Structures are given as structure tokens and as C-alpha cells.
Amino acid sequence: MLKRGKNDIEKLYKAILTLETTDECKAFFDDICTIQELEALAQRLEVACNLCEGKSYVDINKSTGASTATICRVSKALNYGDGGYKTVIERLENNAD
């Protein structure tokens, strides 16, 4: 990746970290993403949650509409990625209490 691109990505991460409320987050993501991009991101998170609950690919496909390729990609990220999904899912579960 080009240095310029890496700096842009770091800036995006920092921008996200400045958001303080759900409304601010919604406004930012509504501005920066298309509805299809938001739906794809939300679907991947839902797939990850379902995988963490031990649901089968068939059940996840039926409940989320995600393709088996997407489910497989998310599964690989859960098992071999940097732990981002697991961190977010654990925090969502802890904040639900």
C-alpha cells in the first residue's frame, strides 16, 4: 500500500474514534458510506455474531441473506484475523447488560 493511502486510512480510524454518540456515528457513516456499503458492513457484523453463537452457515445464510463466500470470509477473520470482530462483539455483549 502506498504511504499516502496508509495515512488516509489512519486518519479515517482517528476520525471514527472522535465520534461520541450513536447519532454522531450514524451521521458520519451516512455521509461517508453508500447505503449498500452500510448494509454490507452491518451484515458482516451480524454474520460474525451468528458465528460466535455457533450457528451453521445454512442458518446464517437464511437469517442474514449473506452468501457462503461472505460467511466464510467473516469466519476466517474470526479465526485468523486481528481480533477486531471479537473485541466489538464482546463489548456489545457487555454493554447490553
Secondary structure as UniProt FT lines:
FT   HELIX           3..18
FT   HELIX           22..32
FT   HELIX           35..52
FT   TURN            53..54
FT   HELIX           57..64
FT   HELIX           68..80
FT   HELIX           84..96
//
